[in-house]
Every structure is written in structure tokens, then in C-alpha cells.
Amino acid sequence: MRHALAEVFLRGETGDPALEAIGVSVLEVAMSPDLRLATAYVRPLEAHRGDELLKLLDRHRRHIRGLITPRLNMRFMPDIRFRIDTALDYAEKIDRILSDPAVARDLGEKKEDE
């Protein structure tokens, strides 16, 4: 499903110039245990346009579902919901914390005590 979604966005098949202008990166798709719901974690190519991207994706959700249905060999097509992926933001935050001189100093002292 992730590959099918990414292909739709890459080829500009949604038909909405505003959505195509933002650019969408599909990082992960999580399926519910009963396969009736797919949560697609996406990121805009421009970081500050996440809210706008979610509104556009929600507006075109049924159309996007129709575009990927023939590409997947599934008994039924799950409903798709879109969420902004925040994993990269979290990783950046952790990196900033670990590179802080005070934290680096504390980590260095702890290693010497061990």
C-alpha cells in the first residue's frame, strides 16, 4: 500500500495542483489488525505545510483510494486516513539534546565512573 500511495503522489495522479505543489512523501502505512483501516504517515516536502497537506489529503481521500485500488491485490480496500509523521522531528530533538555541551559533559562523566 505504501508503494502504491507513493506512486500516485510521485506521478501527480491526484489531479489537484495544490496537492502536487506541496509534494508528499509516504513514510509508512500501518494497517489495523482486521485490515479495514490503513493509516498512512506522510510528510510534506516543505515542513511548514503539514496542516494544509492533511486538509487536501482528507478532501481527496476517496479519489486516492480509487486510484490505488487496482494496484493492490486485496479482497477489500481499507479506508485510508492520513497523519503527519513526526518520527524525524523527534529524532532531531533527541540529537539536539545529546549534542548539548552540558548533556555531553554529563554523559562523559558517567562513562568514566563505570
C-alpha positions in Angstrom: 0.0 0.0 0.0 2.9 2.4 0.8 4.4 1.9 -2.6 1.0 2.4 -4.4 0.4 5.6 -2.5 3.9 6.9 -3.2 3.5 6.1 -6.9 0.2 8.1 -7.1 1.8 11.1 -5.5 5.0 10.8 -7.5 3.2 10.7 -10.8 0.8 13.5 -9.9 -2.3 11.4 -10.4 -4.5 13.1 -7.8 -5.4 15.9 -10.2 -5.1 18.7 -7.6 -2.4 21.2 -8.5 -2.3 22.4 -4.9 -1.6 18.9 -3.6 1.0 18.3 -6.3 2.7 21.7 -5.5 3.2 20.7 -1.8 4.7 17.3 -2.6 4.0 14.3 -0.4 6.4 11.7 1.0 4.8 8.5 2.3 7.0 7.1 5.1 4.9 4.3 6.5 1.4 2.7 6.2 0.1 0.9 9.3 -2.8 -1.5 8.8 -5.3 -2.3 11.5 -5.5 -6.0 12.6 -8.7 -6.6 10.6 -7.2 -4.8 7.5 -10.1 -2.4 7.3 -8.2 0.8 8.1 -4.9 2.0 6.8 -3.1 4.9 8.5 -0.6 6.5 6.1 2.1 8.5 7.7 3.1 11.3 5.4 5.3 14.4 5.3 5.1 17.4 3.1 8.3 18.3 1.2 8.0 21.7 2.8 7.9 21.2 6.5 5.6 24.1 7.4 2.8 22.9 5.2 1.7 19.9 7.2 -1.8 21.2 8.1 -2.5 22.2 4.6 -1.4 18.8 3.3 -3.7 17.0 5.7 -6.7 19.0 4.6 -6.0 18.4 1.0 -5.4 14.7 1.5 -8.6 14.4 3.5 -10.6 16.1 0.8 -9.2 13.7 -1.9 -9.2 10.6 0.3 -11.8 8.7 -1.7 -10.3 9.6 -5.0 -6.8 8.5 -3.8 -8.4 5.2 -2.6 -9.9 4.7 -6.0 -6.5 5.3 -7.7 -4.7 2.7 -5.6 -7.4 0.0 -5.6 -6.4 -1.5 -9.0 -2.8 -1.7 -7.9 -3.4 -3.8 -4.9 -4.4 -7.4 -4.8 -6.7 -7.2 -1.8 -10.1 -8.7 -1.1 -11.4 -5.3 0.0 -9.9 -1.9 0.1 -9.3 -0.5 3.5 -10.3 3.1 4.4 -7.3 5.4 4.4 -6.5 8.1 6.9 -3.6 10.4 6.7 -1.4 11.5 9.6 1.8 13.7 9.6 4.8 11.6 10.5 6.7 13.1 13.4 9.4 10.5 13.9 12.1 12.7 12.1 11.2 15.7 14.3 11.6 13.5 17.4 14.9 12.2 16.2 16.2 15.7 15.6 15.1 16.8 19.0 17.0 13.9 20.6 20.1 14.7 18.6 19.9 18.3 19.7 19.6 17.2 23.3 22.5 14.8 23.1 24.8 17.4 21.4 24.2 20.0 24.1 27.5 20.5 25.9 26.0 20.1 29.4 24.5 16.7 28.4 27.7 15.6 26.6 29.7 16.5 29.8 27.3 14.5 32.0 27.4 11.5 29.7 31.2 11.7 29.6 31.4 11.7 33.4 29.1 8.8 33.7 31.2 6.7 31.3 34.3 7.5 33.3 32.6 6.3 36.6 31.6 3.0 35.1 
